[in-house]
Amino acid sequence: MDLTGKAALVLGGIKGIGKAVALALAKAGTAVAVNYFDWQEELENLRGALAAAGRDFLILKTDLRQAEDIPLMTQAVVERLGRLDILINNIERGGWPVVHGPYVREQWDLEMETTLRAKRWAFAAALPHLKAAGDGAVINFSSIAGLVGRAGPAGLVFNDGYAAASRAVSLLTESWAREAAPEVRVNEIMLGFVDTRHGPGTRGWGLLSDVEKQAICDHTLLGRTGSIEDVVKAVMFILRDAPFMTGSVLRLDGGYVLGGEKMQPMPKGVLPG
């Protein structure tokens, strides 16, 4: 995909990963619409950064838990930017056991409303416009919580509802790839422990002890958490360099899911050489 002249809608783009993706797209020549709801104090920083990128942009405040508002948001994007080629489905809310403590129903519902339900209706509203563009792309963000759940070093980080919602996103990625083909590619980036996403730069990470943080890194084959730049590079790869990829899940976790166990040297064996 040549990103010059395209138009993208980035959900959850007020800061962190969403903001970095929006800026990378703008610098690549894409007009960008950014949705946000929380973190109002970050708005001027976002506006200034997008203006400096020199491309047309639109910032919308929409509560994506209100499903009836999502088509209105999408229509506003198309009317302003003239088209829609890319949807970055970055909206989510993940509760940390170390932050929230014992589950309450309201926390479960919040995780489902944002991490799963909002993505579904955002895709539904965007799909006709993406198909009309003829070369569209959707990137869903999910978490390795959908694979590891509340177990091991991640047990203090991933709530059950968030884990269940993340696993469901992967099912939807496959379904949507079928529905959207051939005009639109739908892929997924499954994140591990990344800056501002269950890693450094989050309130929950600051509540972990040094031992607990090290246990997560020790369980990760690359021995570190991911950076926002790691995520941006994955997004740009899918959009620009993977035209034959759809319905796929790109796991970006530094090897956490595989665990920290290293390969052992081959034994000598007992048979004669």
Order of alpha helices (4+ residues) and beta strands (2+ residues): beta-alpha-beta-alpha-beta-alpha-beta-alpha-alpha-alpha-beta-alpha-alpha-beta-alpha-alpha-alpha-beta
